[in-house]
């Protein structure tokens, strides 16, 4: 059986760094949303039908293989909670992993817009996400989507049986990861995952 931890939240909220901290502490495998975005963008160009199809295919294959081979996985995702198809996508992931005997943990991060705009220019973000290196474009995208979509759940809204919402405006990634591990009583895998080995 395979477990899936989804770290969700608006752009530049800190999903990747929290996911990396969880990866280090739990020794789960890690797929950030930009792994598939950057590859499909490089091949087909962002926003094209082919790019969208390849992005989806990469993710679907990764999830299916994680379930098939009993690989615990962490995944980052931006969800528009006012779009039923986004919520439905997450619900389908929950079903896919729990039906195979695993667990599904949904971590929702929130932070002030000011903090997100600051994190948008972080060197590690620039290093890991080439498509975000045009800082003016990514800043406009953050502001545009903040006004267009509901990128966090409403107060008191719970969508999953294991749903934890954390305001990480003033928290380090390690502190957030520790809070998640404690809340769900997660234990590290014995085998260490080593990228590239």
C-alpha positions in Angstrom: 0.0 0.0 0.0 1.1 3.6 -0.7 0.4 6.8 1.1 0.0 10.1 -0.5 0.6 13.5 1.1 -0.8 16.4 -0.9 0.7 19.8 0.1 -1.7 22.4 -1.3 -2.0 26.2 -1.4 -1.7 29.3 -3.5 1.4 30.1 -5.6 4.5 31.0 -3.5 2.9 30.0 -0.2 5.8 27.6 0.5 4.4 24.2 -0.8 7.7 23.1 -2.3 9.9 23.9 0.8 7.4 22.2 3.1 7.2 19.2 0.9 11.0 19.0 0.8 11.1 19.1 4.6 8.6 16.3 4.8 10.6 14.4 2.2 13.7 14.7 4.4 12.0 13.7 7.6 9.7 10.9 6.4 11.8 9.6 3.5 8.8 9.7 1.2 9.3 10.2 -2.5 8.6 13.7 -3.8 6.9 15.1 -6.9 6.4 18.8 -6.9 3.8 20.1 -9.4 6.5 21.8 -11.4 8.3 18.6 -12.1 5.6 17.8 -14.8 4.9 21.5 -15.6 8.5 22.3 -16.5 9.1 19.2 -18.6 5.9 19.5 -20.6 6.5 23.3 -21.0 10.0 22.7 -22.3 8.7 20.3 -24.9 5.4 21.8 -26.0 5.2 25.4 -24.7 3.1 26.5 -21.7 -0.6 26.4 -22.0 -0.8 24.5 -25.3 -3.1 21.5 -25.6 -0.1 19.2 -25.9 1.6 20.6 -22.8 -1.6 20.2 -20.8 -2.0 16.6 -22.0 1.6 15.7 -21.2 1.4 17.4 -17.8 -1.6 15.3 -16.9 -0.2 12.1 -18.3 3.0 12.4 -16.3 1.1 12.9 -13.1 -1.4 10.1 -13.8 1.4 7.7 -14.5 3.4 8.6 -11.4 0.4 8.1 -9.1 -0.5 4.8 -10.8 3.1 3.6 -10.4 3.3 4.7 -6.8 0.2 2.7 -6.0 1.4 -0.3 -8.0 4.9 -0.4 -6.4 3.8 0.7 -2.9 5.8 4.0 -3.0 4.8 6.6 -0.4 4.6 10.0 -2.2 4.4 13.7 -1.5 2.8 15.9 -4.2 2.3 19.7 -4.3 -0.8 21.2 -5.9 -2.6 24.5 -6.4 -6.3 24.1 -6.1 -9.1 26.5 -6.9 -11.6 25.5 -4.4 -14.4 27.2 -6.2 -13.8 25.0 -9.3 -15.5 21.6 -8.8 -13.1 19.9 -11.2 -10.1 20.8 -9.0 -11.8 19.5 -5.9 -12.9 16.4 -7.9 -9.4 15.8 -9.0 -8.2 15.7 -5.4 -11.1 13.5 -4.3 -10.2 11.0 -7.1 -6.6 10.9 -5.8 -7.9 10.2 -2.3 -9.9 7.3 -3.6 -7.1 6.0 -5.7 -4.7 5.7 -2.8 -7.2 4.7 0.0 -8.8 2.0 -2.2 -5.4 0.3 -2.5 -5.0 0.3 1.3 -3.0 3.5 1.7 -3.8 6.8 3.4 -4.4 10.2 1.9 -3.3 13.3 3.9 -4.3 16.8 2.7 -2.1 19.7 3.9 -3.4 23.1 3.1 -1.1 26.1 3.5 -2.1 29.7 3.7 0.0 32.9 4.1 -0.5 36.6 3.6 -0.3 38.0 0.1 2.6 40.1 1.2 4.6 37.1 2.4 3.7 35.2 -0.8 5.0 38.0 -3.0 8.2 38.0 -0.9 8.6 34.2 -1.3 8.0 34.5 -5.0 11.5 35.9 -5.4 13.3 33.4 -3.2 16.5 32.0 -4.9 15.5 28.4 -4.3 12.2 29.0 -6.1 14.0 30.5 -9.0 16.4 27.5 -9.1 13.8 24.8 -9.0 11.1 26.5 -11.2 12.6 28.0 -14.4 9.1 29.2 -15.5 9.0 31.4 -12.5 12.2 33.3 -13.2 10.3 36.0 -15.0 9.4 37.6 -11.6 7.2 40.3 -13.0 5.1 37.8 -14.8 4.8 35.5 -11.8 4.0 38.4 -9.6 1.2 39.5 -11.9 0.0 35.9 -12.0 -0.2 35.7 -8.2 -2.2 38.9 -8.0 -4.5 37.9 -10.9 -5.3 34.5 -9.5 -5.7 35.8 -6.0 -8.6 38.0 -7.2 -10.1 35.4 -9.6 -10.1 32.1 -7.6 -10.6 30.9 -4.0 -7.2 29.3 -3.3 -7.9 28.3 0.3 -10.9 26.7 1.9 -13.3 28.7 3.9 -13.1 28.9 7.7 -14.1 25.6 9.2 -14.4 23.9 5.8 -13.0 20.3 5.7 -12.9 18.3 2.5 -11.0 15.2 3.5 -10.9 12.8 6.5 -7.2 13.8 7.0 -7.3 17.6 6.3 -4.9 20.0 8.1 -4.8 23.7 7.4 -1.8 25.7 8.5 -1.0 29.4 8.3 2.7 29.3 7.5 3.2 33.0 7.2 5.7 33.1 10.1 6.6 29.4 10.2 9.7 27.7 8.8 9.3 24.7 6.5 10.8 22.4 9.2 8.3 23.7 11.8 5.4 23.1 9.4 6.6 19.6 8.6 6.9 18.8 12.3 3.4 19.9 12.9 2.1 17.7 10.1 4.0 14.7 11.3 2.7 15.2 14.8 -0.9 15.8 13.8 -1.1 12.6 11.7 1.4 10.5 13.8 3.5 9.8 10.7 6.6 7.7 11.0 9.6 7.8 8.7 10.2 5.0 6.2 13.1 2.8 7.0 14.6 2.9 3.5 16.1 6.3 2.5 15.1 7.6 -0.9 18.1 9.1 -2.7 17.6 11.1 -5.8 19.7 10.0 -8.7 20.9 6.8 -7.1 
